[in-house]
């Protein structure tokens, strides 16, 4: 299954779409949060709808994290299977640092999104 290029391509596509979806959801939450007082002043119904929609957007953001994690794990397995052993030693540190850097982005970004949705 890991040798199938269509499955690898679809997995890579889902991984990249998940990454883009996570970032897009964060942008939407930041923009909407900045206009929260306008919705509050407009009407209680508009504000209630905003609260509901931002909860859904945060749910999409969390789903995107799941997609990124699952497809990333799949990438790890076929990367290990297809990377020649002599290259693995030089590529592994770069991949570890890349994923640490992304964790530094995703963890606070997700926490920030959480605070934007469920703040007082």
N, C-alpha and C positions, 0 to 999 in steps of 0.2 A: 504494500500500500504506500509506503514512504517513497518508493521508487517511481510512483505515478506522478508525472509532471503536472497533470491537471489538478490533482489533489493538492500538491505543493503550491501551485499558482493560486488556487482558490483560498487556501489557508493564508498565504501571504497577503492576498487581497483583503480577507476578513480582518487580519491583524492591522493592516493599514487603515481600513475603514473604521475599525474600533478606536484607533488612535485619533483619527480625525473627528469622530463623533464625540469622544471625550472632550477634546479641545473646543469643539463647537458648543457643546452643552455648557462648558465653563464660561465661554464668551456670552452666551445668552443669559446665563444667571447673573453675570456681572452687569450687563446692560439693563436688564429688567430690575435688578436690585437698585441701581442708580435712579430709577424712575419710580420707585416704590411709593414715595410721598405723593406723586401725581395721581397714582391709582387710588391711594387712600383718600385723597381730597375729592376725587371724581365721584365715587359712590362706594358704599360698603359691598355691593354686589361685585363691582369691578375688582376690589381688593380681595374678596373671597375667591374669585376666579383666578386672580394672579397667584394666590397661595396654592391653589390646586394645581395650576399649570407648572409652577416652579417645582412642586413636588414630583410631578411626572418627569420633568426635565432632569431632576436629580436622579430619578430612577433610571433614566436612559444613560446618564453618566456612569452609574454603578454597573449597569449591564455592559457598557463599553469596557469597563475595567475587567469584567469577567471574560469577555471575548478576547481582550488583549492577553490575559493570563493564559487562557486555554490554548489559543492559537500560538502563543509564544512557547508554551511547553511542547507543543507539536513540532515547532520549528527546531527546538533544541534536539529532539530525537532524530530528525532527519539531517540536521547539521552534523551531529556526531557520526551518523552512518555514512555521510558523504565527504567529510573532511579527511584528507589524507593525514595519517598520524604525524608525519613530519611538520605539517602546518598547524596542527592543533595546539602545540605548545606556544607558538607565537601568537595565535589568534585568541586563545582563551583569556589572557589578561585584558585585552581590549574589550571583549564582550562583557567581562565582569564589570569593568569600569563604566561601560555604556549603560548597563542595567542599573548600576548604583546611581548614576546620574539621572536616569529616568525615574527611579524611585524617589529621588530628591525632588523631582518635578511633580510626579503623580500624587504622592502622599500629601504634601501641603496643599496642592491644588484641589484635591478631593475634600480635604478638611475645610478649605476656604469656601468651596461650593456648599458644603454642609452648613457653614455659618451664614451664608447668604440666604439660604432657604429657610432655616429655622431660627432666625434671630428674632429678638423681641421687637 
